[in-house]
């Protein structure tokens, strides 16, 4: 196998510890039903619950949530700032061992670590809202090496968010946000962002990369989508919940396209001219127009998303 390519995602990879801490505090977690779906589908086909490897783990949100179900748990992320925060937040596996957090890309999957991630040692590999930054052919090659026969890869992402129709002036809010996004944020979307927004329809799978990775079982492939029409989605902890404007501002502030906008506009970032602050003011104005009192502005947000699972042949 050829050496892994250099990391091409720069926004999250270059996060400082303070940026990692902000991400950990404001990004939010995933819905318990999502985790239940992953574990159920994994074990239904004979997958075991001994070893978990969480890729692109960031501050360890998913790693800690799934860790009680496994005996040995490792979180990997290419960002030193993210890993520092993951180690501070800690967490333990099902047998009480500390979660191991290490700096590694998805293409390396710990091959450079001491001790390294051993071949054929991992039951479940997870990547939450991260695979769109991976070099997928190299990732699938390494995943095929480290997974046990019958092991599973679970990849999922959040796509777009939508203002629920129950929110006052919802249609106008959606239209105004789209206008601002199209006019100012679009230049800061990267191909990975668009893969996620399109719910991984074009994400390379083991049998679509060249050459195909024969170790994976196409017959096991599982895909489940969530959309705004179901009201909650059971994808994020915050799915279907009403949020105040402060929470919305903090969540938007963790998005990579927003970070790139801020990097390109350092004199405006964090001021009243900040892209997120202007987005929030648009929402507030349209809520007030609909009769919502100042200080009582709440928005119900629902999300699109997808879960994809692939199994290594037993």
N, C-alpha and C positions, 0 to 999 in steps of 0.2 A: 504494500500500500504506500502511495506517495505521501510525503509529509503534509500535514494539514496546512491550509492556506493561512495567511495572517488574518487576524480579526479585522473585519471591515466595519462592524457597528462601532461607532465612536461615542455616541451620546451617553448611553448608560455605562459603557465600558470605562469612560473617563470620569465617572462620578467621583466626587470627593466624599470623604466620610460624612460631611454635613449634608450633602445632597442625598446620600444614601439614607441618612436618618430621616430627612424630610419625606422621602419616598416610603420608608417603612411606616411612618406615622399616618400618612395621608392617602396611600394608594388603596387600602382596603383589601379584604380577603375574598375567598370564594365560598359559594353556598355549600352547606353540608351535603345536599343532594348530589352535587357534582362529584364530590369525593366518594359518596356511596356508589354512584354509577360506575366510577373508575374501578373501585375495589371489587364490586360485584362482577363486572365483566371480566376482569383479570382472573379472579379465582374460579369463575364458572368454566373456564377452559383449562383448568389445572394449574394456573399460576399460583406460586407460593408467596408467602408474606415474610420472608426472612430479610431480604436486602432491598433497600430503596436508594435510587440515585436520582436526585432532583437537579436538572440542568437549567442554567440561567436562573438560579434560585433567588437572586437579588438579596434582600435582607432575610430570606428564609421563611417567608409567610406560608408557602405551601409545604415546605420541608417540615416545619413544626406541626402543621395540621395533620399530615399523614404519618408522621413519625411513630405515634403510639401503636400503629398497626404493624410495625416492622421491628426487627431485632437489631439491624445494623443500618444506619442512615447516613448518607453523605449528600451535602449540597455543594454544587459547583457553580461558579460565576466568574467571568473574566475580569470583573471590576473589583479592585482592591477596596474601594470605598464601600461597595455593597457587602463584601465579605466581612469587613470590619464590623459592620452593623449586625450582620447575621451572627457573628461570634458573640457580640455583646448581648444579643437577645437570647442566644443559646437554644435550649430545648433538649429533650431526651427521647430516646427510642422506647419501644414497648418493654424492654428489659431494664430500663433505667440508664443505659449508656448515653453519654453525651453525643449529640449530633456532631459530625465532623464537617466543617466548612472549609473548602479549599478554593484557591484561585485556579480556574481552568476554563478553557473554551469548550464549546460543544463539540468541536472537531477533535480536540485532544481527549476529552472524557477521562481526564486523570492519568493519561498514559505517562506523563512526565513526573508524577508525584512519587514520593517515597514514604510509605509503601504505595505502589501504583494500584489503580483499580484493576484487579485481576480479571483475566478473560474467563468468561463463563461463570461469573460470580453474582450477577445482579438479577433480581426477580422482576423489578418494575423500574422503568425509567420514565420520569415525568418532565414536562417542560410547559410552564404556564405563561401564556402570552409572551413567548420568547422565540419559538421555532422560526418565525419569519425573519429573524436575524441570523439564522444558521446557514452555513454552507451545507445543504442537505445531503449531497452525495457523500461527503466526508463524514457527516454525522451518522448516516445510516451504516457506513462501513464500520465505524467504531462501535456503534450500538450493537451490531451483529456480533462483534468480538466479545463485548463485556456481558451481554445478556446470557442467562442460562437458557438451554433448550426449553421452550414453552414460556419464556419470559415475555414481557409486554412493554411496548412504548406507548405512552399516553401523551398526546399533544393537544392543547386547547388554547383558545384565544378569545378575547372580547373583541367584537367588531365595532359597529357604530352604536351610539346611544340615541334615544328618541324621547322627546317630551311626551308623556302620556296624555291622552285626550282629556283626562279628568282635570288637568292643570288649567287654570284660567288663561285664556288667550293662547292656548297651546300651538295652534297652527301658525299664528304670527310669530311666536317665539322660535319655532322651527325654521321659518322662512328667514328671519333676521339673522339667526346664528349661521345658517348656510351661506347667506350673503357675505358675512364677515369672514367666515372660514374660506370661502372661494377667493375673496379679494386679498386676504392677507396671510393665511396659514398655508395655503396650498403649495407655495414654493418650498416649504420646509417639511413636506411629506417625502419620505424615502420609499423605495420599492417595498421594503418590509412593512411599512404602515399600510400600504395598499393591499398587500397579501392578507393582512389581518382584517381590514375592512371588508374584503371579499370572502371572508370566512374560509381561508385556506383552500379555496377551490383549485388554485394553481400551485399549491405547495408540493414540491416533488416528493413522491412516495418511493419505497424501495424498488418497486417494479417499474417505475417511470424514469428513474435516473439511468445514466449510461456509464458503465454497464449496470444492468439490474443487479440488486442484492438478493441472491437466490435464497438466503437463509430465512427470509420472512415469508409468512403464509398469507397470500392474498385472500384466501377464503375466509380468514378470520377478521378481515378489515371491518371496523365498526366506525360509523360516523353518526353523530347526533347534533342537530342544530337547535338553537334557541332563538326566538324572535320576539319583537315587541308585541305581537298580536296575542301572546299568551299571558300578558299582564305582568308576570313576575320573572319568568325565565329560569329561575333556580340556577343561575350561573354565578352571580356575585352575591355577596352578603347583602349588598345594598339594592339588589334588583327589586324593582317595584316599590321601593320605599320613597317617602317624601324627604327631600333634602332642603336645608336652608341654603342661602346663597354663599355663606362662608364655607360650608362643606363642598359645594360645587366648585368654588374657586380653588380650594386645596387639591381636589381630585384632578381638575384640569391642569394644575400646575405640575403634575407628575408626568404628563404626556411628553413623549420625545419630540414631537413637532413643535410643541410650545417651548421646550428647552432650547431647541435650535433657533426659534424666533428670538428668544431672549439673548442667546449668544450673539446673534446678528444685530441686536438693538440694545447694547449694554446700558446706554444712557436712559432708555425708557423702561427697561426691565424693573419690575417692582414698584414703579411709580403709577400715577393715575393714568398714564399712557400705555401701561402694560396691556398686552393683548387679552389676557384673562380678565383683568379688571374691567376692560371695556366690554367684553362678552357678558360679564355679570351685570354691568349697568344696563345693558340692553334688556336682559331678562327682567330686572327690577322695574324698568320703565314700562314694559308691556304688562307686567302684573299689576302695577298701579293703574294703568289705563283700564284694566278689567275690574277695578274696584278693590284690589287687595291693599290692605293698609300697610304703611311703612313699618318695618319690623316684623311683619308676619308673612314675608315672602317665602313660599315653599313651592318646590317643583317636584313632581313625580317623574322619575326617570326609569326607563326600561332599556335593556341592552340586547343586542344581537350577539350571538357567540356560537362556537362550534367545538366539539370534542371529537378527536380522531384517535383510534387505537389500532395498533398493529402488533402481531404476535410473531415471535421467532419460532420456527418449526421445532417441534418436540423431537 
